[in-house]
Amino acid sequence: MASYSVNAAGVDHARRLIESRQYVLQSTWGDVQPTPDDENDYLESHTWQEYGAWHLGLTEGADDETKARYAFGCGDFRRVHRMGLIACRYRAAEWHHKEVELAAHGLLQLLDDVSG
């Protein structure tokens, strides 16, 4: 099983999006989650740093500037999705990645406070 660390840049990016009200409260994450083709399209006009900012986790040992490096995506490259954060929290909890789980939980709490 892969090991993950929290992507501080991704958490900060999600926090800024939430605070600026760039979020979706209700969506079907499986329908709006970026596909591999969406990710490739995004990378054609954005940097790896910008791509990474949409992910809450970093895969330990994966090469920089690869999609394998970034895990636990929570947005659609425009807005953060509440269901994306829930999916991140659930997957992280399921596989015992406590730091990522807690980061997603904190962002969910912030989102709920802001969207109140």
Phi, psi and omega in degrees: 000138179291154174252146183230149170241163179287136176268097183303323179295322178292319178296316179298318180297314179298319179299314179298318179298317180296313181296333177264013175062036176259071184215164175238124183276326182231121177202165171261104189304322179297336180271333186251348178300133180302137176275168175304323177293320176299317179297316178298317178299317179298317182291342177293333183235011180223161180278167175296326178297317178294319177298314181298332181295347179268009184233140182271348183231155174240130179282121180295132176087349179283145180294141173298157179059040169225150178296333179296338182291330189252137183219163177065058175292145184226011181212177184251021183073010172226318184218155173277144181249132177304317180292332174294318177295320178296318178298319178298313181298315181297311182296319179296319179294318181301321184256014173063040174258078192300319183295319178291319177303314181292324177297315178296319179299315178300320178292323176297318178298316177299314179301315179296322177294315182292319185277344179004000000 
